Amino acid sequence: MSGSRVLVVDDEAALVHALAINLRAHGWEVASATTGADALDLAASWHPDVVLLDLGLPDISGLDVIAGIRGWSRVPVVVLSARQHGEDKVDALDAGADDYVTKPFAMNELLARLRAAVRRATPGDATEAVVEAGELTIDLARRRVLRAGVEVRLSPTEWALVEVLVRNRGKLVGRLQLLQEVWGPAYSTETSYLRVYTAQLRRKLERDPAHPRHIITQPGVGYIFEV
């Protein structure tokens, strides 16, 4: 797709080189990364239109790369992997991948899948990967929070709650939406979970938890993350 940007993530240098030549010959702009950390950095700074991702990376799992990208962006992710087991495909798709191509592959099919992924993408459905809020730095790509430069340890559930609030910062997020996105549809009436976890987050993130500046409750309705 002429003019579209593709980020190729794979630790096989020869394959990356061959893919880059073929993609550029078909009008794509190409950037490449051989590690998950570099992939997250490029996804945040270069803003590709689609990511072509191998799951077997030397530093972090390709699934973690998908999760990091999904924390702030809906850019299409096409997995390109030698793993052919059904469980691997299911895990990648559940993590947020849009398509899954197994190695070896036909170049024409791969190009068609990349074009289709870009066509299906929703424009404008992204936010900044790093959000500053007072003394807080929330890195949605790397899934971590710093307070005054010191990393704050969050549980997976605490992070999931922060992620939803920060992605929608400045907007009211209803209790039902939070419960469904963080815990799942079966927990849509468990509003006590929100009280418990927001209290925990305020103790970790707010300078004065009794008078929060960032995690604001709208009684009976939901929560707002204020920058």
C-alpha positions as CSV (number, residue, x, y, z in Angstrom):
1,M,0.0,0.0,0.0
2,S,1.9,3.0,-1.3
3,G,3.1,5.4,1.4
4,S,2.0,3.3,4.3
5,R,4.5,2.6,7.1
6,V,5.3,-0.9,8.4
7,L,7.4,-1.7,11.4
8,V,9.1,-5.1,11.0
9,V,10.0,-6.8,14.2
10,D,12.1,-10.0,14.0
11,D,15.5,-11.1,15.4
12,E,16.5,-12.9,12.1
13,A,18.6,-10.2,10.3
14,A,18.5,-11.9,6.9
15,L,14.7,-12.2,7.0
16,V,14.3,-8.5,8.1
17,H,16.6,-7.5,5.2
18,A,14.6,-9.5,2.6
19,L,11.3,-8.3,3.9
20,A,12.5,-4.7,3.8
21,I,13.6,-5.0,0.2
22,N,10.3,-6.5,-0.9
23,L,8.2,-4.1,1.1
24,R,10.0,-1.0,-0.2
25,A,9.7,-2.4,-3.8
26,H,5.9,-2.3,-3.3
27,G,5.9,1.2,-2.0
28,W,6.0,0.7,1.8
29,E,8.1,2.8,4.2
30,V,9.9,0.3,6.4
31,A,11.5,0.5,9.9
32,S,12.8,-2.5,11.7
33,A,13.6,-3.7,15.2
34,T,15.3,-6.9,16.4
35,T,14.2,-6.7,20.1
36,G,10.8,-6.1,21.8
37,A,12.2,-3.0,23.6
38,D,13.2,-1.4,20.3
39,A,9.9,-2.3,18.8
40,L,8.0,-0.5,21.5
41,D,10.2,2.5,21.2
42,L,9.7,2.7,17.4
43,A,6.0,2.1,17.6
44,A,5.7,5.1,20.0
45,S,8.1,7.4,18.1
46,W,7.7,6.4,14.4
47,H,3.9,5.7,14.4
48,P,3.7,2.9,11.9
49,D,0.4,2.1,10.0
50,V,0.9,-1.6,10.7
51,V,3.3,-3.8,12.8
52,L,4.7,-7.1,11.4
53,L,5.8,-9.0,14.5
54,D,7.6,-12.2,15.3
55,L,6.7,-13.8,18.7
56,G,10.2,-15.2,19.4
57,L,12.2,-12.2,20.4
58,P,15.4,-12.3,22.5
59,D,14.4,-9.9,25.3
60,I,10.6,-10.0,25.9
61,S,7.8,-12.0,24.4
62,G,6.0,-10.9,21.3
63,L,2.8,-11.2,23.4
64,D,4.3,-8.6,25.7
65,V,5.0,-6.3,22.8
66,I,1.4,-6.6,21.6
67,A,0.2,-5.8,25.1
68,G,2.5,-2.8,25.3
69,I,1.3,-1.4,22.0
70,R,-2.4,-2.1,22.9
71,G,-2.0,0.0,26.0
72,W,-2.1,3.2,23.9
73,S,-2.7,2.3,20.3
74,R,-5.0,0.3,18.0
75,V,-2.4,0.1,15.2
76,P,-2.9,-3.2,13.4
77,V,-0.5,-6.0,14.4
78,V,0.2,-8.9,12.1
79,V,2.0,-11.7,13.7
80,L,4.6,-13.5,11.5
81,S,5.8,-16.6,13.3
82,A,7.1,-20.1,12.9
83,R,4.8,-21.3,15.7
84,Q,2.0,-23.2,14.1
85,H,0.2,-24.5,17.1
86,G,-3.4,-23.4,17.5
87,E,-2.7,-22.3,21.1
88,D,-0.1,-19.8,19.9
89,K,-2.5,-18.3,17.4
90,V,-5.2,-18.0,20.0
91,D,-2.9,-16.4,22.5
92,A,-1.7,-13.8,20.0
93,L,-5.2,-12.9,18.8
94,D,-6.4,-12.7,22.4
95,A,-3.5,-10.4,23.3
96,G,-4.7,-8.0,20.5
97,A,-3.1,-9.2,17.3
98,D,-5.2,-8.6,14.1
99,D,-3.9,-11.4,12.0
100,Y,-1.5,-14.4,12.2
101,V,0.8,-15.6,9.3
102,T,3.0,-18.7,9.7
103,K,6.5,-19.2,8.3
104,P,7.3,-20.1,5.6
105,F,4.9,-17.7,3.8
106,A,4.2,-16.4,0.3
107,M,5.2,-12.8,-0.1
108,N,2.1,-12.0,-2.1
109,E,-0.2,-13.3,0.6
110,L,1.7,-11.4,3.3
111,L,1.4,-8.2,1.3
112,A,-2.3,-8.7,0.9
113,R,-2.7,-9.3,4.6
114,L,-0.8,-6.1,5.5
115,R,-2.9,-4.1,3.0
116,A,-6.1,-5.5,4.5
117,A,-4.9,-4.8,8.1
118,V,-4.3,-1.1,7.1
119,R,-7.6,-0.8,5.4
120,R,-9.5,-2.1,8.5
121,A,-7.7,0.2,10.9
122,T,-9.6,3.0,12.5
123,P,-7.9,6.3,12.0
124,G,-7.2,8.5,15.1
125,D,-7.6,5.7,17.6
126,A,-4.4,6.3,19.5
127,T,-3.0,8.4,22.3
128,E,0.5,9.3,23.5
129,A,2.6,6.3,24.7
130,V,4.0,8.3,27.6
131,V,1.7,10.5,29.7
132,E,2.9,13.0,32.2
133,A,0.6,13.9,35.2
134,G,2.3,16.0,37.9
135,E,5.0,13.9,39.4
136,L,3.7,10.8,37.6
137,T,5.0,9.4,34.4
138,I,2.8,6.7,32.9
139,D,4.4,4.7,30.1
140,L,1.6,2.9,28.4
141,A,3.9,1.1,26.0
142,R,6.2,-0.3,28.7
143,R,3.4,-0.7,31.1
144,R,5.0,1.0,34.1
145,V,4.5,4.1,36.3
146,L,7.1,6.4,37.8
147,R,6.4,8.7,40.7
148,A,9.0,11.4,41.0
149,G,11.4,9.3,38.9
150,V,10.9,6.1,41.0
151,E,9.1,3.1,39.6
152,V,5.9,2.2,41.4
153,R,5.1,-1.5,41.6
154,L,1.5,-2.2,40.4
155,S,-0.3,-5.5,40.4
156,P,-1.7,-6.6,37.0
157,T,-5.2,-5.5,38.0
158,E,-4.0,-2.2,39.3
159,W,-2.2,-1.6,36.0
160,A,-5.2,-2.6,34.0
161,L,-7.3,0.0,35.9
162,V,-4.7,2.7,35.4
163,E,-4.4,1.9,31.7
164,V,-8.1,2.3,31.0
165,L,-8.3,5.6,33.0
166,V,-5.2,7.1,31.4
167,R,-6.2,6.1,27.9
168,N,-9.4,8.1,28.6
169,R,-7.8,10.8,30.6
170,G,-9.9,13.9,31.2
171,K,-13.1,11.9,30.4
172,L,-15.6,10.3,32.7
173,V,-15.2,6.5,32.6
174,G,-18.3,4.7,33.8
175,R,-18.2,2.0,36.5
176,L,-19.7,-0.6,34.1
177,Q,-17.0,0.1,31.5
178,L,-14.2,-0.2,34.0
179,L,-15.5,-3.4,35.5
180,Q,-16.0,-5.0,32.1
181,E,-12.6,-3.9,30.7
182,V,-10.6,-4.7,33.8
183,W,-12.4,-7.8,35.3
184,G,-14.7,-8.9,32.5
185,P,-18.5,-9.0,31.8
186,A,-19.2,-11.4,34.6
187,Y,-18.1,-8.7,37.2
188,S,-20.4,-5.9,35.9
189,T,-22.1,-5.5,39.3
190,E,-19.0,-5.7,41.6
191,T,-18.7,-2.0,42.2
192,S,-16.9,-2.7,45.5
193,Y,-13.9,-3.8,43.5
194,L,-13.5,-0.3,42.1
195,R,-13.6,1.3,45.6
196,V,-10.9,-1.1,46.8
197,Y,-8.6,-0.8,43.9
198,T,-8.9,2.9,43.4
199,A,-8.1,3.3,47.1
200,Q,-5.0,1.2,46.6
201,L,-3.9,3.2,43.6
202,R,-4.3,6.5,45.4
203,R,-2.1,5.3,48.2
204,K,0.6,4.4,45.6
205,L,0.2,7.3,43.1
206,E,-1.3,10.3,44.9
207,R,0.8,12.6,47.1
208,D,-2.3,13.1,49.4
209,P,-4.6,10.0,48.9
210,A,-7.3,11.7,51.0
211,H,-7.4,14.6,48.5
212,P,-6.5,13.0,45.2
213,R,-5.4,15.2,42.2
214,H,-5.5,12.5,39.5
215,I,-7.9,9.7,40.3
216,I,-11.2,11.5,40.8
217,T,-14.4,9.8,41.8
218,Q,-17.8,10.9,40.3
219,P,-20.1,9.4,43.0
220,G,-22.4,6.8,41.6
221,V,-21.2,7.3,38.1
222,G,-17.5,6.5,37.5
223,Y,-14.0,7.9,37.6
224,I,-11.8,10.5,35.8
225,F,-8.1,10.5,35.5
226,E,-7.0,14.2,35.6
227,V,-3.6,15.2,34.2
